[in-house]
Amino acid sequence: MNASARPPSGASTLASRIPWWLAALVGFGVLAVAGALADDGYRVIFGAVASGFGVTLTVALVSYAFSLALGLLLGMLRVSTFRPAMEAATFYVELVRGLPMLVILYYVAFVGAPALAGILNSLLAPFIARGVIEPFQGRSFDFATRAVLALTLGYAAFISEIFRAGIESVDKGQIEAAHALGFSGAQTMVRVVLPQAVRNVLPALANEFVAIIKDSALVSVLGVQDITQLGKVYAASTFKFFETYNVVAFLYLCMTVSLSLLVRVLERRLKGEVAR
């Protein structure tokens, strides 16, 4: 048999399927880890910064979970036939989407938290008067809670547009068929529209999780002990800015690149299922 006619081996097929950018990133990561293990200074920096890894993931995960719930509600209101609800949801989405996330963070932390304490004191005034609970104050909410609230309110506006697009992508004929079978509007939304809409927008929702992990670095301005804040404190005390922010960047890249690869796998699987 002619050598040129031989089928490619498994190793060569795998090599051809691996993107060059991914191979370059993996090589960079291996070199970075090897260099860090060989350098005592990098090991100390990694130990000082990595303790914020859990805080970063917690803030991102909790914010994302609440953003999904609020975004779904807003997305459903955006396609509602009840105009006051639709207009109110649209007003919120357009307002929040027009503000930088850092401004939302400051506003919620230093304006929203005291205002929320005042509202809770008004609602719970009888219990406070009896001494059952203590009055709420701005400092009753720690900065991690304020950061989660700010990211939730900000990202819910973007996620609502993803859900809205997913809902509108469902064929109108299926909605009419559901109504013909006697389904109410709520039953049609829950049983027919939402399962298909969520399936259509899963990759976009996963991309928003990648984005919220990156934007979680903004909570460092409030002193939340995440990766960025710990890196900033360590660099300021040791003046090792280059080494410290190398470690910070590496930790964020590990999270975001891993999630991006999972999103690509998810997209391919969904396309394969649709093709079948």
C-alpha positions as a printed Julia matrix, in Angstrom:
276×3 Matrix{Float64}:
   0.0    0.0    0.0
   1.19   3.51  -0.79
   2.33   5.32   2.35
   0.43   8.4    1.28
  -2.81   6.4    1.28
  -2.5    5.3    4.87
  -5.13   6.68   7.23
  -3.82   9.18   9.74
  -2.91   7.77  13.14
  -4.85   8.65  16.26
  -2.05  10.89  17.54
  -1.84  12.89  14.31
  -5.62  13.22  14.15
  -5.71  14.53  17.74
  -2.86  16.93  17.0
  -4.68  18.29  13.97
  -7.82  18.89  16.03
  -6.08  20.85  18.8
  -6.19  24.6   18.04
  -2.81  26.3   17.92
  -3.92  28.97  20.37
  -4.87  26.29  22.91
  -1.55  24.49  22.48
   0.26  27.81  22.98
  -1.73  28.55  26.14
  -1.1   25.08  27.54
   2.61  25.43  26.82
   2.64  28.84  28.47
   0.84  27.41  31.51
   3.27  24.5   31.83
   6.23  26.85  31.65
   4.64  29.21  34.18
   3.96  26.38  36.65
   7.45  24.95  36.21
   9.02  28.36  36.75
   6.89  29.01  39.82
   7.81  25.66  41.36
  11.49  26.37  40.82
  11.29  29.87  42.31
  10.76  30.29  46.06
   9.47  33.83  45.53
   6.7   32.69  43.22
   5.7   29.94  45.64
   5.27  32.5   48.4
   3.26  34.8   46.13
   1.05  31.92  45.01
   0.38  30.96  48.62
  -0.52  34.55  49.5
  -2.82  35.11  46.54
  -4.4   31.67  46.06
  -6.29  31.96  49.37
  -8.6   34.4   47.57
  -9.47  31.79  44.95
 -12.42  30.51  46.97
 -13.77  34.03  47.55
 -13.57  34.81  43.84
 -15.42  31.64  42.88
 -18.03  32.08  45.63
 -18.81  35.66  44.64
 -19.02  34.68  40.97
 -21.16  31.58  41.53
 -23.64  33.21  43.92
 -23.93  36.33  41.75
 -24.45  34.22  38.64
 -27.14  32.07  40.27
 -29.12  35.11  41.39
 -28.53  36.81  38.03
 -30.01  33.81  36.22
 -33.16  33.91  38.37
 -33.66  37.66  38.07
 -32.65  37.68  34.4
 -35.19  34.96  33.59
 -37.93  36.94  35.32
 -36.97  40.12  33.47
 -36.73  38.25  30.16
 -40.24  36.86  30.59
 -41.56  40.31  31.48
 -39.86  41.76  28.39
 -41.99  39.54  26.13
 -45.13  39.93  28.23
 -48.33  41.19  26.62
 -49.07  43.12  29.83
 -47.63  46.48  28.81
 -46.91  48.01  32.26
 -44.8   44.97  33.21
 -43.04  44.97  29.84
 -42.27  48.7   30.03
 -41.01  48.47  33.62
 -38.69  45.57  32.75
 -37.45  47.38  29.63
 -36.77  50.52  31.65
 -34.68  48.57  34.15
 -32.73  46.69  31.47
 -31.93  49.77  29.4
 -30.96  51.78  32.49
 -28.63  49.17  33.99
 -27.05  48.18  30.67
 -26.06  51.81  30.14
 -24.04  52.0   33.37
 -20.47  50.72  33.91
 -20.33  47.8   36.32
 -17.95  49.71  38.58
 -20.5   52.53  38.96
 -23.21  49.99  39.83
 -20.87  48.46  42.38
 -20.19  51.8   44.07
 -23.86  52.81  43.95
 -25.09  49.59  45.53
 -22.31  49.5   48.13
 -22.53  53.1   49.35
 -26.05  54.21  48.42
 -28.13  51.08  48.02
 -27.05  49.32  51.22
 -27.99  52.23  53.57
 -31.24  52.69  51.65
 -32.04  48.97  51.98
 -31.35  49.17  55.73
 -33.84  52.04  56.0
 -36.5   50.12  54.05
 -36.06  47.04  56.24
 -36.3   49.17  59.39
 -39.59  50.63  58.13
 -41.05  47.23  57.27
 -39.94  45.63  60.53
 -40.61  48.62  62.78
 -43.02  46.74  65.13
 -40.44  44.01  65.79
 -37.68  46.57  66.28
 -39.83  48.54  68.73
 -40.42  45.4   70.8
 -36.72  44.62  70.83
 -37.16  41.37  68.91
 -34.53  42.37  66.37
 -31.91  45.08  66.2
 -32.3   47.99  63.77
 -30.51  47.52  60.47
 -27.66  49.83  59.51
 -25.51  50.18  56.41
 -22.76  48.15  58.05
 -25.22  45.31  58.65
 -24.36  44.19  55.11
 -20.74  43.23  54.63
 -18.95  44.26  51.45
 -19.03  40.74  49.99
 -22.84  40.79  50.21
 -22.96  44.22  48.6
 -20.64  43.04  45.81
 -22.86  40.01  45.12
 -25.94  42.24  45.03
 -24.29  44.68  42.62
 -23.1   41.95  40.23
 -26.54  40.34  40.39
 -28.36  43.55  39.49
 -25.89  44.37  36.73
 -25.67  40.98  35.04
 -29.39  40.28  35.35
 -29.98  43.01  32.75
 -27.65  41.34  30.25
 -28.91  37.83  30.96
 -32.51  38.99  30.55
 -31.74  39.92  26.95
 -30.32  36.44  26.36
 -33.48  34.85  27.73
 -35.66  37.24  25.73
 -33.88  36.27  22.52
 -34.23  32.58  23.41
 -37.96  32.92  24.08
 -38.52  34.79  20.82
 -36.55  32.11  18.92
 -39.22  29.49  19.67
 -41.51  28.94  16.7
 -44.85  30.7   17.13
 -46.63  27.66  15.73
 -45.7   25.63  18.8
 -47.19  28.29  21.05
 -50.4   28.32  19.02
 -50.52  24.52  19.14
 -50.13  24.58  22.92
 -53.0   27.04  23.21
 -55.1   24.86  20.92
 -54.49  21.93  23.3
 -55.89  23.99  26.15
 -52.64  25.12  27.79
 -52.8   28.39  29.66
 -50.24  31.12  29.01
 -48.21  30.1   32.07
 -48.33  26.39  31.16
 -47.24  27.16  27.6
 -44.3   29.2   28.86
 -43.15  26.58  31.38
 -43.78  23.39  29.4
 -43.2   24.45  25.8
 -41.29  27.72  25.46
 -38.75  27.78  28.3
 -37.25  24.27  27.75
 -36.48  25.14  24.12
 -35.42  28.71  24.88
 -32.94  27.65  27.56
 -31.51  24.99  25.25
 -30.98  27.6   22.52
 -29.16  30.06  24.77
 -27.07  27.72  26.92
 -23.75  28.68  25.26
 -24.52  32.39  25.67
 -25.4   31.87  29.33
 -22.14  29.98  29.86
 -20.23  32.88  28.29
 -21.86  35.23  30.79
 -20.44  33.1   33.6
 -16.97  33.57  32.13
 -17.62  37.32  32.01
 -18.85  37.49  35.6
 -15.71  35.71  36.84
 -13.59  38.41  35.18
 -15.77  41.24  36.47
 -15.65  39.78  39.99
 -12.18  41.35  40.15
 -13.98  44.69  40.54
 -15.06  43.73  44.06
 -11.47  44.33  45.15
 -12.25  48.08  45.2
 -14.5   47.36  48.2
 -11.75  45.48  50.03
 -13.26  42.03  49.46
 -10.43  39.53  49.88
 -10.53  38.01  46.41
  -7.56  37.14  44.19
  -7.14  40.68  42.89
  -7.33  42.32  46.3
  -4.83  39.92  47.87
  -2.5   40.43  44.92
  -2.79  44.18  45.24
  -2.01  44.1   48.96
   0.94  41.74  48.51
   2.41  43.75  45.63
   2.06  47.01  47.55
   3.87  45.57  50.59
   6.7   43.84  48.69
   6.94  45.97  45.5
   6.96  42.72  43.49
   4.31  43.96  41.08
   5.5   42.0   38.05
   5.66  38.64  39.81
   2.44  39.16  41.78
   0.28  40.15  38.85
   1.76  37.29  36.82
   0.28  34.94  39.42
  -3.03  36.83  39.51
  -3.32  36.73  35.71
  -2.42  33.03  35.64
  -5.15  32.14  38.17
  -7.81  34.06  36.24
  -6.66  32.5   32.97
  -6.94  29.03  34.46
 -10.58  29.7   35.35
 -11.69  31.54  32.22
  -9.89  29.38  29.64
 -11.21  26.19  31.26
 -14.75  27.53  31.18
 -14.34  28.76  27.59
 -13.3   25.26  26.52
 -16.35  23.8   28.27
 -18.55  26.3   26.41
 -17.04  25.18  23.08
 -17.71  21.53  23.93
 -21.29  22.42  24.9
 -21.83  24.28  21.63
 -20.54  21.35  19.57
 -22.76  18.89  21.4
 -25.84  21.06  20.96
 -25.09  21.47  17.24
 -24.62  17.7   16.92
 -27.94  16.99  18.62
 -29.72  19.52  16.41
 -28.16  17.95  13.3
 -29.48  14.52  14.31
